[in-house]
Amino acid sequence: VHITQGDRDGRAVMVSWVTASEPGSSTVLYGTAEHKRKFKAEGRVTYYKFYNYTSGFIHHCTLRHLQ
């Protein structure tokens, strides 16, 4: 998992991860505590090919309006 700043105001983060064999979901559940995940963000998935190489499935999801 890789986390980067997601906007100029510092109220969003972008979460990225790779899955090897199948795309799966790009949904992230989050909240203010472990058992209070009341927010959901839908991400996107992509992959790339370079000659004979095919990457894993690369997921990016931006969590916005953070406190």
C-alpha positions as CSV (number, residue, x, y, z in Angstrom):
1,V,0.0,0.0,0.0
2,H,1.2,3.5,-0.9
3,I,-0.4,6.7,0.5
4,T,0.2,10.1,-0.9
5,Q,-1.3,13.6,-0.5
6,G,-4.4,13.7,-2.6
7,D,-5.1,17.5,-2.9
8,R,-3.5,20.9,-2.4
9,D,-5.5,21.6,0.8
10,G,-4.3,18.5,2.7
11,R,-7.8,17.2,3.1
12,A,-7.4,14.2,0.9
13,V,-5.1,11.2,0.5
14,M,-4.6,8.8,-2.4
15,V,-4.2,5.2,-1.5
16,S,-2.6,2.9,-4.1
17,W,-2.1,-0.9,-4.1
18,V,-1.4,-3.8,-6.5
19,T,-3.2,-7.1,-6.8
20,A,-1.5,-9.8,-8.8
21,S,-4.0,-12.2,-10.2
22,E,-7.3,-10.4,-10.6
23,P,-8.6,-6.8,-10.4
24,G,-11.0,-7.2,-7.4
25,S,-12.5,-4.2,-5.8
26,S,-11.1,-0.6,-5.7
27,T,-13.4,0.4,-2.9
28,V,-11.9,1.8,0.3
29,L,-14.0,2.0,3.5
30,Y,-12.7,4.5,6.1
31,G,-13.8,6.4,9.2
32,T,-12.6,8.0,12.4
33,A,-12.1,4.6,14.2
34,E,-11.7,1.0,13.3
35,H,-15.3,0.1,14.0
36,K,-16.7,3.4,12.6
37,R,-16.0,3.1,8.9
38,K,-18.9,5.1,7.7
39,F,-17.3,6.5,4.5
40,K,-16.7,4.8,1.2
41,A,-14.6,5.8,-1.7
42,E,-14.7,4.2,-5.2
43,G,-11.3,4.0,-6.9
44,R,-10.1,2.9,-10.3
45,V,-8.0,0.0,-11.5
46,T,-5.5,-0.1,-14.4
47,Y,-2.6,-2.1,-15.7
48,Y,0.1,-1.7,-18.3
49,K,2.1,-3.8,-20.8
50,F,5.7,-3.3,-21.8
51,Y,7.0,-5.7,-24.4
52,N,6.4,-9.2,-22.8
53,Y,5.7,-7.8,-19.3
54,T,2.2,-7.2,-18.0
55,S,1.9,-5.5,-14.6
56,G,-0.4,-6.5,-11.8
57,F,-3.7,-4.7,-11.4
58,I,-2.9,-1.2,-10.0
59,H,-5.6,0.4,-7.8
60,H,-5.9,4.1,-7.0
61,C,-8.5,5.5,-4.7
62,T,-8.8,9.1,-3.4
63,L,-10.2,9.7,0.1
64,R,-11.6,13.2,0.2
65,H,-13.0,15.7,2.8
66,L,-10.7,14.4,5.6
67,Q,-10.6,16.2,8.9
